[in-house]
Amino acid sequence: MTIDAESRQGEDARGLGWRVVPLVFAECRPIVLAMFALRFVAGASLGWSGSWAALRAADWALLGLGVVAWIAATGFVYLLNGVSDIPGDRLNGSTRPLASGRLSVRVAIAWCIAFAVAAVVLSAVVGLGLLVCALAMMGFGWLYSAGRHAAKQRVWSASLAIFGGGIATYLGGAFTTGGAPKPETIAIAVLMAAWMAVAGNTKDLGDVAGDRAAGRRTLPVSLGIRRAAWATAIACCVVGVAGLFIPSVVARVVAACLLAAALVMIGLAAYGRSLETKRMYAVFMVSQVISNLVIVVVA
């Protein structure tokens, strides 16, 4: 991975002391860390065959360790992504710590290593299934962000990496509270990962200038903002409808939530104004919160 000379700003943040912790987590995007933790807990809910009240103290302890391990794995993925996105983020006017120079690349890489070590150690304590999923999650994150041929450069490869990370998240949660994931768990994991891979394109609607300058062929760069919004909304409808055919009450309730969100996206695409303000991305994030809470409550 190569970073231009500008990325060596932020001399006041080069130490590894506690003062950089808020900057590190701001770069990792706390809302994203919380979302992945919620997805992980949803996967745990699918893996557990009883009610939450039936979990023993030891089970809660393992689940807590699993959540922390997953936050660490997610922190590795998003901090690495932040390092790789510095040039494009600056062109897009990002105020995140790395792009603004408040956090140095050297410190960010050190924290990436720390996150990776923590994820491996904690997941290994929980069990082999979670360890494999954590390694897969970080592997997909590396493929997404690192190198000249990073998956994020193309729509299809970015979507595959996001899909893989989504599957790893839900199955990691399931392994934490159960044994081998049930067919229903796998089906719902595939549904939610597909939603992440497709609806996740909405995050690129407001970043066209920087993505084009960085050589990324995102959907908005390739099709234009309006057509990309339409393509994403229609694809989201397809995912939602497909979920209705999963023979599971939980899956069908979740699919109905996703389909409702997709219809809102179609409305925004039809309206056609201010698509670059990431309103569609906000719909995606809200749909994630609702659908994952449905899994936690209903499963």
C-alpha positions, 0 to 999 in steps of 0.5 A: 500500500502506498500513501503520498507524502501528504499523509504524514501530517499530524505530528501531534498525533504520532504518539501511541498514548491515550490521547489518540484513542478518540481519533482512532475510533472516530476514524473507525466510525463508531456508528459502523462499529455499533452496526457490526456489533448489532449484526453479530448479536443478531447472528448470535440470536440465530445461533441460540436455540432458546430464549435470551433469558436461558443464557447462563453467565458463562454464555453471556461472558462468551458472547461479550468476548465475541462482541469485543473480538468482532469490534476489534476485527471491524476496527482493523477493517475500517482503519485499514480502509481509512488509510487506503482512502486518504487521497480520495477522502481529501478530494471529497472534503472528508473531515475524518482524522486521517484525511484531515491529518489529525491522525498519522498513518504510522499510528493508524497502522500500529492500531490496525495491528493491535486490533488484529491481535486482539481480534485473533486472541479473543476469538480464539478464546471463544472458539474455533468457529469464531476464530475462522470467521474473524480471520475471514472478516479481516481477510475480506477487509484486506482484499477490499482496501489493500494494494493496487488491485484492491476490491474497492476499485470495482463494483463487482469485487467490492460487493463480493468483499462486502458480502463475504464480510457480512456472512462472516459477521452473522456466522461468527455470532452464530458460532458464539452461541451455538454449534454449526449454523442451522440452514435457517441461520445460513439463509438469513445470513446470506439475505442480510449479507446480500442486502449489505452488498447491494444497498451498500452502494448508496454510500458512494453516491456522495463521493463521486469526485474523489472516487473518480480521481482515485481511479475507482469504478464505483456504481455512481462513477460508472453510471452517474448518480441518478442511474446508480440510485435507480439501479441500487434501489431496484436491486434492493427490491430484488433482494427483499422479494427473494427473502420472502421465499425463505421458509422462515417466519423471521426471514420473511419479517426481515425481508418485508422490512428490507422491501419497505426500505427498498421502496423508499429508495425507489421513491428517492431515486424517482424524486431525483434531487439531493441524491448525493446527500446520502439520504439513500445511505441513511435509509440503508442504515436505518433498515439495518438497525430495524431488521437486525433488531427484528432478528434479535427479538423474534429469532 
